Amino acid sequence: MKTLKNSFTIAALCGALLTTGCKNKVYQAQATDLTEYDSVSAVVVNPIIDNDKIANSMGYSLTATLTDYLAADIRYAGDIPKLQPSLVKNNLMADGQVNMSELSKIGDAVNAKEVICVKVNSSHLYPPQSMGALVILRSSDGNKFRQKVAYVNINMKNVNHKNEYMKFVGGDLKTPLGDKATRKTNINGEVGLLSNNDFARFVGYKIAKQVIYMKKY
């Protein structure tokens, strides 16, 4: 009987230890999730446009391009849970203008020294597509802030923009037909010209190039 009691006590104690161990593992996993975005070099705010799908296509493309070209930890605000309440248009805009103090708060929330914000001023999403956007690069140094502003205008009626877009979507393919003739088959490009998602990604790419230029000068 005494042996049975001892066995029960040992089993209960082992069960308690196992339960505690599981709780610690869960807590550690949650802690990792919470601290993942505690500090980043720069944060890209969701582009301000009344179309969430277009905004995200632009934003992810912008972030990915900057990450490819810059040695920095750059994150898209749309992926950071604690920033979600700040990303609504009513917070980002004040009296028709981008709310600079809100951008500062967003940067402070993840200890980012740079906040990149895009406000779409005009867009035409039917072929030939076009879009005009205000680009803001807001930097902090302690309690001091400075910002650089630029405008990016993309229009598929522009031959240079169209050719660059064709290369971006991988559509400018050359197929030789004999020694003298060369035929261009722009299947991907022609399909891309009808795609709002591809166009939004292209605009994000072009804005990233503008941001890189702004950081240099």
Secondary structure, DSSP 8 states (H G I E B T S, - for coil): -HHHHHHHHHHHHHHHHHHHHHHHHHHHHHHHHHHTTS--SEEE---BSS-HHHHHHHHHHHHHHHHHHSSS-EEEGGG-GGGGGGGSHHHHEETTEE-HHHHHHHHHHTT-SEEEEEEEEEEE-SSS-EEEEEEEEEEEETTEEEEEEEEEEEETTSHHHHHHHHHHTT--EEEEETTTEEEEE-HHHHHHTT-HHHHHHHHHHHHHHHHHHHHH-
